[in-house]
């Protein structure tokens, strides 16, 4: 439904016939760590996250999983290739 509280005119999943169904009856503005994210909506009443109603809670236990401005580095170990075995495979044509 269309929000009738803070984000007027914006589609909101928490908006019900009886009003905003989110905890406290309103969405909360973004926190400092959200700056730079592509999910920020700038409205007349402030800056809000388009994916989550209370951005501060997403940052409470580390990084927000919706954040588009944070790049997670892969922790997968690089595969070690044995040069001797690789050369033997190449010589027999198995590669």
C-alpha positions in Angstrom: 0.0 0.0 0.0 1.0 3.6 -0.3 2.5 5.1 2.9 0.5 7.7 4.6 2.8 8.6 7.5 6.5 9.7 6.9 7.1 8.4 3.3 3.9 9.8 1.8 3.2 8.5 -1.7 5.8 5.7 -1.6 4.9 2.1 -1.8 5.4 0.4 1.6 5.0 -3.2 2.7 4.3 -2.1 6.3 1.3 0.1 5.4 -2.1 -1.5 6.3 -5.7 -0.3 6.3 -5.3 0.6 9.9 -2.0 2.5 9.5 1.6 1.7 9.6 2.1 -1.9 10.9 5.8 -1.5 11.7 7.0 -1.4 15.4 6.2 2.1 16.6 3.9 2.9 13.7 6.6 4.6 11.6 9.8 4.0 9.6 13.1 5.3 10.9 15.6 7.4 9.1 19.0 6.1 7.9 22.1 6.1 10.1 25.5 7.5 9.2 26.8 4.0 8.1 24.1 3.9 5.4 25.5 6.9 3.5 26.5 5.9 0.0 24.0 3.0 -0.3 21.9 2.8 -3.5 18.8 1.9 -1.4 18.5 5.4 0.2 15.3 7.3 -0.6 15.5 11.1 -0.1 12.0 12.4 0.8 10.6 15.6 2.2 10.6 14.1 5.7 14.2 12.8 5.6 16.3 10.0 4.2 14.9 6.4 4.5 16.0 2.9 3.4 13.9 1.4 0.7 14.5 -2.1 2.0 14.2 -1.9 5.7 12.2 0.2 8.1 14.7 0.5 10.9 18.3 0.7 9.4 20.0 1.0 12.8 18.9 -2.5 13.7 20.6 -3.9 10.5 23.9 -2.5 11.6 23.7 -3.7 15.2 25.3 -7.1 14.7 27.9 -6.0 12.1 27.3 -5.1 8.5 23.9 -4.5 7.0 23.1 -7.3 4.5 21.2 -4.8 2.2 24.2 -2.4 2.0 25.2 -1.9 -1.7 28.2 0.4 -0.9 30.1 -2.3 1.1 32.2 -4.9 -0.8 32.7 -8.2 1.1 36.1 -9.7 0.4 36.1 -13.4 -0.3 37.7 -15.5 2.4 38.0 -18.6 0.2 41.6 -19.8 0.1 43.4 -19.8 -3.2 43.8 -23.2 -4.8 47.4 -24.3 -4.7 48.6 -26.1 -7.9 51.3 -28.6 -7.8 53.6 -27.6 -10.7 55.0 -31.1 -11.2 51.5 -32.8 -11.4 50.3 -30.0 -13.7 53.1 -30.5 -16.1 52.6 -34.2 -16.2 48.8 -33.7 -16.9 49.7 -31.3 -19.7 52.2 -33.8 -21.2 49.6 -36.6 -21.3 46.9 -34.3 -22.7 44.5 -34.6 -19.7 44.2 -30.8 -19.3 
